[in-house]
Amino acid sequence: MQADHWTRTASMRGHVAVRADEAALPGLFESSEQEGVDAKVREHQSSISNIELTDHSIQRLNVSGRSLDDRIIAMSIDEPVGAGFQYRELEIPGAEMHFVGFTGFDYEDHTDLYLVNNKPFIDLTTRKLLDPTDKGANTTIEHIRVNTEAETVTVVGTFSDPHITTPNNIATKGDSSFYFTNDHGPHKLGYRHHLSPFLKDGEIGYCNEGGCRQVESGIGFPNGLSFGADGLLYVPSSFQGDVRVYRPQQDGGLEQIDTIPLSYPLDNLSLDADGDIWVPGLPDIQQTLDGFANPLDVTPPASVFRIKKGQDGYQVDKVLEDGEGEILPAATTVVHDVKTGRLFISGVFSPFISVCEPKK
């Protein structure tokens, strides 16, 4: 394991940190596909699911095997309890949630969260769940509002649109609009769905109060996009191993102005308070795919990259790599807290969230 900048990795399950090699059983922070740090209120927010059901979701066309306890956990990163942290669960009223990715934007007194929700279709007459092998998942994007103390959650609205087909993640600048990636393009089912990374059918969509539309296509599995501190939109590819850089247009369209090669399959991007972009790499994509089917026994390797923008272009540094999957299995998101220097590393089929402390 390479750790040029980081040392002492622990994993969190509840209030107590445990060693990663001891965390064989599912815990409170398992199967966290997406996470983020609210620097203003000093909270770490993560979406949590059931690790044993990650391969049996609505996306996998198994409606009876879906997780029924997806939730958002808000953790106070300045309130340690032993080697862990205080946390609370955000209660989302009224809706059945099956999280994929989410993003947030901070205002003075609240945070707006946008969440990808893969829930089943329901017969409005009988209230019975419909067979997803006919239509695929009922994919929507939920807009919820959390007050600054993360005590109350309000559902603002739901975006349901024919262009929201295979959404992976979302990026917003807080102006009631957002971009999202369709990682399999318009294909929810069939051979085009399975071959879409090879066919480069992935898309970027744009939504505002007037509706949604496609604004970019031809990407091999576009993943967790993010705005940069420069106002540009950064979109990673899990198939092509690069990050595309776009300049948003006034009408919501996109102009591609650069490509950052990393030569690794990539997952969700995150922006830190210094303006650096952090991205997990997947060194062995076959082991990663095996992990979806057997999340508690397969431990894929993981990498962490930092993208720093300077006057001469982009500098890419591999900050950390666990080539054997010993401590950081299946990292799909990495978040950097500038104040403490900590890295929070989570994975959609990891049984815990790992915390890397900066080297003293």
The 8 nearest C-alpha neighbors of each residue, nearest first, counted from 0:
[[1, 321, 320, 322, 2, 323, 319, 325],
 [2, 0, 320, 319, 3, 321, 322, 318],
 [1, 3, 319, 5, 4, 6, 0, 318],
 [2, 4, 5, 1, 318, 319, 6, 358],
 [5, 3, 2, 358, 318, 357, 6, 319],
 [6, 4, 357, 358, 2, 3, 356, 355],
 [5, 7, 358, 356, 357, 8, 355, 2],
 [8, 6, 356, 355, 9, 5, 358, 357],
 [7, 9, 355, 354, 6, 353, 356, 10],
 [10, 8, 18, 354, 353, 16, 17, 19],
 [9, 11, 353, 16, 17, 352, 19, 18],
 [10, 12, 16, 352, 351, 15, 13, 83],
 [13, 11, 26, 27, 28, 15, 351, 16],
 [14, 12, 15, 27, 11, 28, 26, 83],
 [15, 13, 83, 84, 80, 85, 12, 16],
 [16, 14, 83, 13, 82, 12, 11, 81],
 [15, 17, 11, 83, 82, 10, 9, 12],
 [18, 16, 10, 9, 11, 19, 15, 21],
 [17, 19, 9, 21, 20, 10, 22, 16],
 [18, 20, 22, 21, 326, 10, 17, 9],
 [19, 21, 18, 22, 326, 23, 325, 17],
 [22, 20, 19, 18, 23, 17, 24, 10],
 [23, 21, 19, 20, 24, 18, 350, 17],
 [22, 24, 21, 25, 295, 20, 350, 19],
 [23, 25, 22, 26, 350, 295, 21, 29],
 [24, 26, 350, 29, 23, 50, 27, 22],
 [27, 25, 12, 29, 28, 350, 24, 351],
 [26, 28, 12, 29, 13, 25, 351, 47],
 [29, 27, 351, 26, 12, 352, 47, 31],
 [28, 30, 350, 351, 26, 31, 27, 349],
 [29, 31, 347, 348, 50, 48, 349, 47],
 [32, 30, 47, 347, 346, 46, 33, 345],
 [31, 33, 347, 346, 30, 331, 46, 100],
 [32, 34, 100, 31, 46, 45, 332, 101],
 [35, 33, 45, 44, 46, 332, 32, 334],
 [34, 36, 44, 43, 334, 45, 37, 33],
 [37, 35, 43, 42, 38, 44, 336, 334],
 [36, 38, 42, 41, 39, 40, 43, 35],
 [37, 39, 41, 40, 36, 42, 272, 336],
 [40, 38, 41, 37, 105, 42, 147, 36],
 [39, 41, 42, 38, 37, 147, 148, 75],
 [42, 40, 38, 37, 39, 76, 75, 77],
 [43, 41, 75, 37, 74, 76, 40, 36],
 [42, 44, 36, 74, 73, 35, 37, 76],
 [45, 43, 73, 35, 34, 72, 36, 74],
 [44, 46, 34, 72, 71, 33, 31, 47],
 [47, 45, 71, 31, 33, 70, 32, 34],
 [48, 46, 31, 70, 69, 30, 71, 29],
 [47, 49, 69, 30, 50, 68, 31, 29],
 [50, 48, 52, 51, 66, 30, 53, 29],
 [49, 51, 30, 53, 52, 348, 29, 48],
 [50, 52, 49, 53, 294, 54, 295, 293],
 [53, 51, 55, 50, 54, 49, 66, 65],
 [54, 52, 50, 55, 51, 56, 291, 49],
 [53, 55, 52, 292, 291, 56, 59, 51],
 [56, 54, 52, 64, 59, 61, 53, 65],
 [57, 55, 65, 59, 58, 61, 54, 53],
 [56, 58, 60, 59, 62, 61, 136, 65],
 [57, 59, 56, 60, 136, 135, 117, 61],
 [58, 60, 56, 57, 55, 61, 54, 62],
 [61, 59, 57, 131, 58, 132, 62, 56],
 [62, 60, 64, 55, 57, 63, 59, 56],
 [61, 63, 57, 64, 65, 60, 56, 119],
 [64, 62, 61, 65, 55, 56, 57, 66],
 [65, 63, 55, 61, 62, 56, 52, 66],
 [66, 64, 56, 62, 63, 55, 57, 52],
 [65, 67, 68, 49, 52, 69, 64, 48],
 [68, 66, 69, 65, 97, 96, 95, 49],
 [67, 69, 66, 70, 48, 49, 96, 47],
 [70, 68, 48, 47, 97, 67, 96, 66],
 [69, 71, 47, 46, 68, 72, 48, 89],
 [70, 72, 46, 89, 45, 88, 47, 73],
 [71, 73, 88, 45, 44, 87, 89, 74],
 [74, 72, 44, 87, 86, 43, 42, 88],
 [73, 75, 86, 43, 42, 85, 76, 44],
 [76, 74, 42, 85, 78, 77, 86, 84],
 [75, 77, 78, 42, 74, 41, 84, 43],
 [76, 78, 75, 79, 41, 84, 42, 85],
 [79, 77, 75, 76, 84, 85, 80, 74],
 [80, 78, 84, 83, 81, 77, 85, 82],
 [81, 79, 84, 83, 82, 14, 85, 78],
 [80, 82, 83, 79, 15, 14, 84, 16],
 [81, 83, 16, 15, 80, 79, 84, 14],
 [84, 82, 15, 14, 16, 80, 81, 79],
 [85, 83, 79, 80, 14, 78, 76, 75],
 [86, 84, 75, 74, 78, 14, 80, 79],
 [85, 87, 74, 73, 75, 84, 72, 88],
 [88, 86, 73, 72, 74, 89, 85, 149],
 [87, 89, 72, 71, 73, 90, 86, 70],
 [90, 88, 71, 72, 91, 87, 152, 73],
 [89, 91, 92, 88, 152, 151, 70, 71],
 [92, 90, 152, 89, 93, 94, 153, 154],
 [93, 91, 94, 90, 154, 153, 152, 95],
 [92, 94, 91, 95, 154, 96, 90, 153],
 [95, 93, 92, 96, 91, 154, 141, 118],
 [96, 94, 118, 97, 93, 67, 116, 69],
 [95, 97, 116, 98, 94, 69, 118, 117],
 [98, 96, 117, 116, 118, 69, 99, 95],
 [97, 99, 116, 115, 96, 100, 117, 69],
 [98, 100, 115, 167, 116, 32, 97, 101],
 [101, 99, 168, 115, 33, 114, 98, 167],
 [102, 100, 114, 113, 168, 115, 169, 33],
 [101, 103, 113, 112, 169, 170, 114, 100],
 [104, 102, 112, 111, 113, 110, 105, 101],
 [103, 105, 111, 110, 173, 112, 106, 172],
 [106, 104, 110, 109, 111, 103, 107, 37],
 [105, 107, 109, 108, 110, 104, 111, 173],
 [108, 106, 109, 105, 147, 110, 39, 146],
 [107, 109, 147, 106, 146, 110, 105, 145],
 [110, 108, 146, 147, 106, 145, 107, 105],
 [109, 111, 105, 145, 104, 106, 144, 146],
 [110, 112, 144, 104, 103, 143, 145, 105],
 [111, 113, 103, 143, 102, 142, 144, 114],
 [112, 114, 142, 101, 102, 141, 103, 140],
 [115, 113, 101, 141, 140, 100, 116, 112],
 [114, 116, 140, 99, 100, 98, 101, 139],
 [115, 117, 98, 97, 139, 138, 96, 140],
 [118, 116, 138, 97, 136, 137, 57, 98],
 [117, 119, 137, 97, 116, 136, 138, 96],
 [120, 118, 137, 136, 121, 57, 128, 62],
 [119, 121, 137, 129, 128, 118, 122, 136],
 [122, 120, 128, 129, 127, 126, 123, 119],
 [121, 123, 126, 127, 124, 125, 128, 129],
 [124, 122, 126, 121, 125, 127, 120, 128],
 [125, 123, 122, 126, 127, 121, 128, 129],
 [124, 126, 127, 122, 123, 121, 128, 129],
 [127, 125, 122, 123, 124, 121, 128, 129],
 [128, 126, 125, 122, 121, 129, 123, 124],
 [127, 129, 121, 120, 122, 119, 126, 130],
 [128, 130, 120, 121, 131, 127, 122, 119],
 [129, 131, 132, 133, 128, 62, 134, 120],
 [132, 130, 135, 133, 60, 134, 136, 129],
 [133, 131, 130, 135, 60, 134, 188, 61],
 [132, 134, 131, 130, 135, 129, 188, 60],
 [135, 133, 131, 132, 136, 187, 188, 130],
 [136, 134, 131, 187, 132, 133, 188, 137],
 [135, 137, 138, 57, 119, 117, 58, 131],
 [138, 136, 118, 119, 120, 117, 139, 135],
 [137, 139, 117, 136, 116, 164, 118, 163],
 [140, 138, 159, 116, 158, 115, 141, 137],
 [139, 141, 115, 158, 114, 116, 157, 113],
 [142, 140, 157, 114, 113, 156, 158, 143],
 [141, 143, 113, 156, 155, 112, 157, 154],
 [144, 142, 154, 155, 112, 153, 111, 141],
 [143, 145, 111, 153, 152, 110, 112, 154],
 [146, 144, 152, 110, 109, 149, 151, 111],
 [147, 145, 109, 149, 148, 151, 108, 110],
 [146, 148, 109, 149, 108, 145, 40, 110],
 [147, 149, 150, 146, 40, 145, 151, 109],
 [150, 148, 146, 147, 145, 151, 89, 73],
 [151, 149, 148, 146, 152, 89, 145, 147],
 [152, 150, 149, 145, 146, 153, 89, 90],
 [151, 153, 145, 144, 91, 90, 154, 143],
 [154, 152, 144, 143, 155, 145, 151, 91],
 [153, 155, 143, 156, 142, 144, 152, 92],
 [156, 154, 143, 142, 153, 144, 157, 141],
 [155, 157, 142, 154, 141, 158, 143, 140],
 [156, 158, 141, 140, 142, 159, 139, 155],
 [157, 159, 140, 139, 141, 160, 156, 142],
 [160, 158, 139, 157, 140, 163, 161, 138],
 [159, 161, 162, 163, 158, 211, 210, 139],
 [162, 160, 163, 164, 159, 211, 212, 185],
 [161, 163, 160, 164, 212, 211, 213, 204],
 [164, 162, 160, 161, 166, 165, 138, 139],
 [163, 165, 185, 162, 166, 138, 181, 187],
 [166, 164, 181, 183, 182, 184, 187, 163],
 [167, 165, 181, 180, 164, 168, 163, 182],
 [166, 168, 180, 182, 181, 222, 100, 99],
 [167, 169, 100, 223, 179, 180, 101, 166],
 [168, 170, 179, 178, 102, 101, 224, 177],
 [171, 169, 225, 178, 177, 224, 102, 179],
 [172, 170, 177, 173, 176, 178, 169, 104],
 [173, 171, 174, 104, 170, 177, 176, 226],
 [172, 174, 171, 175, 104, 176, 105, 111],
 [173, 175, 176, 172, 171, 177, 207, 104],
 [176, 174, 173, 207, 208, 177, 171, 172],
 [177, 175, 207, 174, 206, 171, 173, 208],
 [176, 178, 171, 206, 170, 205, 169, 207],
 [177, 179, 205, 170, 204, 169, 206, 171],
 [180, 178, 169, 204, 168, 203, 170, 205],
 [179, 181, 203, 166, 167, 182, 202, 168],
 [182, 180, 166, 165, 184, 202, 183, 201],
 [181, 183, 220, 201, 221, 184, 180, 167],
 [184, 182, 201, 195, 181, 165, 192, 186],
 [183, 185, 201, 181, 200, 202, 186, 182],
 [186, 184, 164, 187, 183, 165, 181, 162],
 [187, 185, 192, 188, 184, 183, 191, 164],
 [188, 186, 135, 192, 165, 185, 164, 189],
 [189, 187, 192, 186, 135, 190, 191, 134],
 [190, 188, 192, 191, 193, 187, 186, 194],
 [189, 191, 193, 192, 194, 188, 195, 186],
 [192, 190, 194, 193, 195, 189, 186, 188],
 [193, 191, 186, 195, 190, 188, 189, 194],
 [192, 194, 190, 191, 195, 189, 196, 188],
 [195, 193, 191, 197, 192, 196, 190, 198],
 [194, 196, 198, 200, 192, 197, 183, 191],
 [197, 195, 219, 199, 220, 198, 194, 238],
 [198, 196, 195, 199, 194, 219, 238, 200],
 [197, 199, 195, 200, 196, 194, 219, 217],
 [200, 198, 219, 218, 217, 196, 197, 201],
 [199, 201, 195, 184, 217, 198, 218, 183],
 [202, 200, 184, 218, 182, 183, 220, 199],
 [203, 201, 216, 181, 184, 215, 180, 218],
 [202, 204, 180, 215, 179, 214, 213, 181],
 [205, 203, 213, 179, 214, 178, 212, 180],
 [204, 206, 178, 211, 212, 177, 213, 179],
 [207, 205, 211, 177, 176, 210, 178, 212],
 [208, 206, 176, 209, 210, 175, 211, 177],
 [207, 209, 210, 175, 206, 176, 211, 158],
 [210, 208, 207, 211, 206, 176, 212, 175],
 [209, 211, 206, 207, 208, 212, 160, 205],
 [212, 210, 206, 205, 162, 207, 160, 204],
 [213, 211, 205, 204, 162, 214, 206, 210],
 [212, 214, 204, 215, 203, 205, 162, 202],
 [213, 215, 204, 252, 203, 212, 253, 205],
 [216, 214, 203, 202, 213, 204, 253, 217],
 [217, 215, 202, 218, 201, 203, 200, 214],
 [216, 218, 199, 200, 201, 202, 219, 215],
 [219, 217, 201, 199, 216, 221, 200, 220],
 [218, 220, 199, 196, 238, 201, 221, 239],
 [219, 221, 182, 196, 201, 237, 236, 238],
 [222, 220, 236, 182, 235, 201, 219, 218],
 [221, 223, 235, 266, 236, 167, 224, 267],
 [224, 222, 267, 168, 268, 266, 167, 235],
 [223, 225, 234, 233, 268, 222, 170, 235],
 [226, 224, 170, 233, 268, 232, 269, 227],
 [225, 227, 232, 231, 233, 230, 170, 228],
 [228, 226, 229, 230, 231, 232, 225, 270],
 [227, 229, 274, 230, 226, 231, 270, 275],
 [228, 230, 227, 231, 226, 274, 232, 308],
 [231, 229, 227, 228, 226, 232, 246, 247],
 [232, 230, 246, 227, 229, 226, 245, 233],
 [231, 233, 226, 245, 244, 225, 227, 246],
 [232, 234, 244, 225, 224, 243, 226, 242],
 [233, 235, 224, 243, 242, 244, 221, 232],
 [236, 234, 242, 222, 221, 241, 265, 243],
 [235, 237, 221, 239, 238, 240, 220, 241],
 [236, 238, 264, 265, 220, 240, 239, 266],
 [239, 237, 219, 236, 264, 240, 220, 196],
 [238, 240, 236, 241, 219, 237, 264, 262],
 [241, 239, 264, 263, 262, 236, 238, 261],
 [240, 242, 260, 261, 259, 236, 239, 235],
 [243, 241, 235, 259, 234, 258, 236, 233],
 [242, 244, 258, 234, 233, 257, 235, 259],
 [243, 245, 233, 257, 255, 232, 258, 256],
 [246, 244, 255, 232, 254, 256, 231, 253],
 [245, 247, 254, 231, 253, 255, 232, 248],
 [248, 246, 253, 252, 251, 245, 254, 231],
 [249, 247, 252, 251, 250, 253, 246, 254],
 [248, 250, 251, 247, 252, 253, 246, 254],
 [249, 251, 248, 252, 247, 253, 205, 214],
 [252, 250, 248, 249, 247, 205, 253, 214],
 [251, 253, 248, 214, 250, 247, 254, 249],
 [254, 252, 247, 246, 248, 245, 255, 214],
 [253, 255, 246, 245, 256, 247, 252, 248],
 [256, 254, 245, 244, 257, 246, 253, 243],
 [255, 257, 245, 244, 254, 246, 258, 243],
 [256, 258, 244, 255, 243, 259, 245, 242],
 [257, 259, 243, 242, 244, 260, 241, 256],
 [258, 260, 242, 241, 243, 261, 257, 313],
 [261, 259, 241, 262, 258, 242, 240, 263],
 [260, 262, 241, 263, 240, 259, 242, 315],
 [263, 261, 240, 260, 241, 264, 239, 265],
 [264, 262, 240, 261, 280, 265, 281, 282],
 [263, 265, 237, 240, 281, 238, 280, 239],
 [266, 264, 237, 280, 236, 240, 263, 279],
 [265, 267, 331, 222, 279, 223, 237, 278],
 [268, 266, 223, 332, 222, 278, 331, 224],
 [267, 269, 278, 223, 277, 224, 225, 276],
 [270, 268, 277, 276, 334, 225, 278, 271],
 [269, 271, 276, 275, 274, 277, 227, 272],
 [270, 272, 274, 273, 275, 335, 276, 269],
 [271, 273, 274, 337, 270, 275, 336, 38],
 [274, 272, 271, 275, 337, 270, 228, 276],
 [273, 275, 228, 271, 272, 270, 276, 227],
 [276, 274, 307, 271, 273, 270, 306, 277],
 [275, 277, 270, 306, 269, 305, 271, 268],
 [278, 276, 305, 269, 268, 304, 306, 333],
 [277, 279, 268, 304, 303, 267, 333, 305],
 [280, 278, 303, 302, 266, 331, 332, 265],
 [279, 281, 265, 302, 263, 264, 303, 282],
 [280, 282, 264, 301, 283, 284, 265, 263],
 [283, 281, 280, 300, 301, 263, 284, 302],
 [284, 282, 286, 285, 281, 287, 300, 299],
 [283, 285, 287, 286, 281, 288, 282, 264],
 [286, 284, 288, 287, 283, 289, 290, 299],
 [287, 285, 289, 299, 288, 284, 283, 290],
 [286, 288, 284, 290, 285, 289, 299, 283],
 [287, 289, 285, 290, 286, 291, 284, 292],
 [290, 288, 286, 287, 292, 291, 285, 293],
 [289, 291, 294, 293, 287, 297, 288, 292],
 [292, 290, 288, 289, 294, 54, 293, 348],
 [291, 293, 290, 289, 54, 294, 288, 53],
 [292, 294, 290, 291, 296, 295, 297, 289],
 [295, 293, 290, 348, 291, 296, 297, 292],
 [296, 294, 293, 297, 23, 350, 51, 24],
 [295, 297, 294, 293, 298, 290, 23, 292],
 [296, 298, 290, 294, 293, 295, 299, 289],
 [299, 297, 328, 324, 296, 329, 300, 290],
 [300, 298, 324, 286, 329, 287, 328, 297],
 [301, 299, 324, 322, 323, 321, 328, 282],
 [302, 300, 321, 281, 330, 320, 329, 280],
 [301, 303, 320, 280, 279, 319, 321, 281],
 [302, 304, 279, 319, 318, 280, 278, 317],
 [305, 303, 317, 278, 318, 316, 277, 279],
 [304, 306, 277, 316, 276, 315, 307, 278],
 [307, 305, 315, 276, 314, 275, 277, 313],
 [306, 308, 275, 314, 313, 305, 315, 309],
 [307, 309, 313, 312, 314, 306, 310, 275],
 [310, 308, 312, 311, 313, 307, 314, 306],
 [309, 311, 312, 308, 313, 314, 307, 229],
 [312, 310, 309, 313, 308, 314, 307, 315],
 [313, 311, 309, 310, 308, 314, 307, 259],
 [312, 314, 308, 307, 309, 315, 306, 311],
 [313, 315, 307, 306, 308, 316, 312, 309],
 [314, 316, 306, 305, 313, 307, 304, 317],
 [317, 315, 305, 304, 318, 314, 306, 307],
 [316, 318, 304, 319, 303, 305, 315, 302],
 [319, 317, 304, 303, 316, 4, 3, 305],
 [318, 320, 2, 303, 1, 302, 317, 3],
 [321, 319, 302, 1, 322, 301, 0, 303],
 [322, 320, 0, 301, 324, 300, 323, 302],
 [321, 323, 300, 320, 324, 0, 301, 282],
 [324, 322, 300, 325, 321, 299, 0, 298],
 [325, 323, 300, 328, 299, 298, 321, 327],
 [324, 326, 323, 327, 321, 328, 20, 298],
 [325, 327, 19, 324, 328, 20, 321, 8],
 [328, 326, 324, 301, 325, 330, 321, 329],
 [327, 329, 324, 298, 299, 330, 300, 349],
 [328, 330, 346, 299, 301, 349, 331, 300],
 [329, 331, 346, 345, 301, 332, 328, 279],
 [330, 332, 346, 266, 279, 345, 267, 329],
 [333, 331, 267, 345, 330, 344, 279, 33],
 [332, 334, 344, 343, 279, 278, 277, 345],
 [333, 335, 343, 342, 269, 35, 344, 336],
 [336, 334, 342, 271, 341, 337, 343, 340],
 [337, 335, 340, 341, 338, 339, 342, 334],
 [336, 338, 340, 339, 335, 272, 271, 273],
 [339, 337, 336, 340, 341, 38, 272, 335],
 [340, 338, 341, 337, 336, 357, 356, 335],
 [339, 341, 337, 336, 357, 338, 335, 342],
 [340, 342, 356, 336, 339, 355, 335, 357],
 [341, 343, 335, 355, 334, 354, 344, 336],
 [342, 344, 354, 334, 333, 353, 335, 341],
 [345, 343, 333, 353, 352, 332, 330, 342],
 [346, 344, 352, 330, 332, 31, 331, 353],
 [345, 347, 330, 331, 349, 329, 32, 31],
 [346, 348, 32, 30, 31, 349, 331, 345],
 [349, 347, 30, 294, 346, 50, 291, 350],
 [348, 350, 346, 30, 351, 347, 29, 329],
 [351, 349, 29, 25, 30, 26, 348, 50],
 [352, 350, 29, 28, 349, 10, 11, 12],
 [353, 351, 345, 10, 11, 344, 28, 354],
 [352, 354, 10, 344, 9, 343, 345, 351],
 [355, 353, 343, 9, 8, 342, 10, 344],
 [356, 354, 8, 342, 341, 7, 5, 6],
 [355, 357, 341, 6, 5, 7, 358, 354],
 [358, 356, 5, 340, 341, 6, 359, 4],
 [357, 359, 5, 6, 4, 356, 7, 3],
 [358, 357, 6, 356, 5, 4, 7, 340]]
